[in-house]
Amino acid sequence: GVFTSGHVPPTALEELIRITNPGGLLLFSTRKSYYDNSDFSTVCNRLQEEGKVKLIHSVIDGPYIAEEGAHYWAFEVC
């Protein structure tokens, strides 16, 4: 419930990376509406380009709640 509107911004991923050992996993989800209305994609792409994380798996628009879907992410910290 952290990466959603009115909570923590996408840039908080940088702190999660900082406190996770190399090889550790970051697993999280975002509501589709949050992803669509934030710079979450931009931040994730930048972190990958900088070599800080590697995308292991994602599910785009997977099931979540009746009102909307969610995106699910698994990143490995580099």
Backbone torsions as a table, in degrees:
resi	resn	phi	psi	omega
1	GLY	NA	11.8	-176.5
2	VAL	-85.4	-48.3	-177.8
3	PHE	-85.3	77.5	178.0
4	THR	-150.0	164.7	-176.1
5	SER	-54.9	131.3	176.9
6	GLY	83.8	2.4	180.0
7	HIS	-108.3	-118.9	-174.9
8	VAL	-95.1	138.3	179.6
9	PRO	-74.6	160.4	179.3
10	PRO	-55.8	-28.6	-179.7
11	THR	-65.1	-13.2	176.3
12	ALA	-64.3	-17.3	175.1
13	LEU	-57.2	-32.3	179.8
14	GLU	-61.5	-37.9	178.3
15	GLU	-71.0	-38.3	176.7
16	LEU	-62.8	-38.9	176.8
17	ILE	-64.5	-42.9	-177.6
18	ARG	-59.6	-38.4	-174.8
19	ILE	-94.1	1.8	179.5
20	THR	-104.6	131.3	178.2
21	ASN	-63.6	148.9	173.3
22	PRO	-53.7	136.0	-175.8
23	GLY	90.7	-13.3	177.6
24	GLY	-72.7	160.7	-177.8
25	LEU	-108.0	142.5	169.9
26	LEU	-112.5	119.2	-178.7
27	LEU	-122.1	125.3	-178.4
28	PHE	-160.3	169.0	177.5
29	SER	-131.4	159.5	173.2
30	THR	-134.9	141.9	170.7
31	ARG	-63.1	147.5	179.8
32	LYS	-58.4	-41.9	-178.7
33	SER	-63.2	-38.2	177.8
34	TYR	-65.2	-48.4	179.3
35	TYR	-57.0	-45.4	-177.6
36	ASP	-68.1	-27.4	-173.8
37	ASN	-110.3	15.5	178.2
38	SER	-132.8	-179.7	177.1
39	ASP	-97.2	27.5	-177.7
40	PHE	-55.4	-46.7	179.4
41	SER	-60.2	-44.0	179.7
42	THR	-61.2	-44.6	-179.8
43	VAL	-64.5	-45.9	179.4
44	CYS	-61.5	-43.0	179.1
45	ASN	-63.6	-41.7	179.6
46	ARG	-63.4	-44.0	-179.9
47	LEU	-62.6	-35.7	176.2
48	GLN	-70.3	-43.6	179.4
49	GLU	-62.5	-34.2	179.0
50	GLU	-78.6	-3.6	178.8
51	GLY	75.2	20.8	-179.7
52	LYS	-85.0	-29.8	178.5
53	VAL	-140.8	160.2	175.1
54	LYS	-126.7	127.3	178.3
55	LEU	-70.2	122.9	178.4
56	ILE	-93.6	-45.0	-178.2
57	HIS	-163.2	149.5	172.4
58	SER	-145.8	152.2	172.8
59	VAL	-124.3	117.7	-178.6
60	ILE	-98.8	129.7	179.6
61	ASP	58.1	47.1	175.6
62	GLY	-82.2	173.2	-179.8
63	PRO	-66.9	145.3	178.4
64	TYR	-146.7	-80.0	177.3
65	ILE	-131.8	168.0	-176.6
66	ALA	-58.9	-33.4	-175.1
67	GLU	-74.9	-30.1	-177.9
68	GLU	-165.8	163.1	177.2
69	GLY	-88.5	-176.8	179.5
70	ALA	-141.5	163.2	173.7
71	HIS	-110.5	139.3	-178.3
72	TYR	-119.8	139.8	-172.5
73	TRP	-132.6	144.0	170.3
74	ALA	-133.9	115.3	178.1
75	PHE	-117.4	144.2	170.4
76	GLU	-101.4	131.8	178.5
77	VAL	-76.8	132.1	-178.4
78	CYS	-91.2	NA	NA
